[in-house]
């Protein structure tokens, strides 16, 4: 049962990424998300060491 849930999660995440890539402004969205993830990681690291 647990493998079926993980499989459905992977399948739906792949389908979502596929649909996002087909959109015209997808590259801008992915780069924005990437920048936010990097900034959040640096902030979390800074808060952890302080």
C-alpha positions as CSV (number, residue, x, y, z in Angstrom):
1,X,0.0,0.0,0.0
2,X,2.8,2.4,0.9
3,X,4.5,1.8,-2.5
4,X,1.3,2.6,-4.3
5,X,1.0,5.9,-2.5
6,X,4.6,6.8,-3.3
7,X,4.1,5.7,-6.9
8,X,1.0,7.9,-7.3
9,X,2.9,10.8,-5.8
10,X,5.8,10.4,-8.2
11,X,3.4,10.0,-11.2
12,X,1.4,13.1,-10.3
13,X,4.6,15.1,-9.7
14,X,6.0,14.0,-13.1
15,X,2.7,14.9,-14.8
16,X,2.7,18.4,-13.1
17,X,6.2,19.1,-14.2
18,X,5.4,17.9,-17.7
19,X,2.4,20.3,-17.8
20,X,4.5,23.2,-16.4
21,X,7.3,22.7,-19.0
22,X,4.8,22.9,-21.8
23,X,3.6,26.4,-20.7
24,X,5.3,29.4,-22.3
25,X,6.6,31.0,-19.1
26,X,7.8,27.8,-17.4
27,X,11.5,28.7,-17.5
28,X,10.9,31.9,-15.7
29,X,8.8,30.1,-13.1
30,X,11.4,27.4,-12.5
31,X,14.2,30.0,-12.2
32,X,12.2,32.0,-9.7
33,X,11.5,28.9,-7.6
34,X,15.1,28.0,-7.7
35,X,16.2,31.4,-6.5
36,X,13.7,31.2,-3.7
37,X,14.9,27.8,-2.6
38,X,18.6,28.9,-2.6
39,X,17.8,32.0,-0.6
40,X,15.7,30.0,1.9
41,X,18.5,27.5,2.3
42,X,21.0,30.2,3.1
43,X,18.6,31.9,5.6
44,X,17.9,28.6,7.3
45,X,21.7,27.9,7.5
46,X,22.3,31.3,8.9
47,X,19.6,30.9,11.5
48,X,20.9,27.5,12.6
49,X,24.5,28.8,13.1
50,X,23.5,32.0,15.0
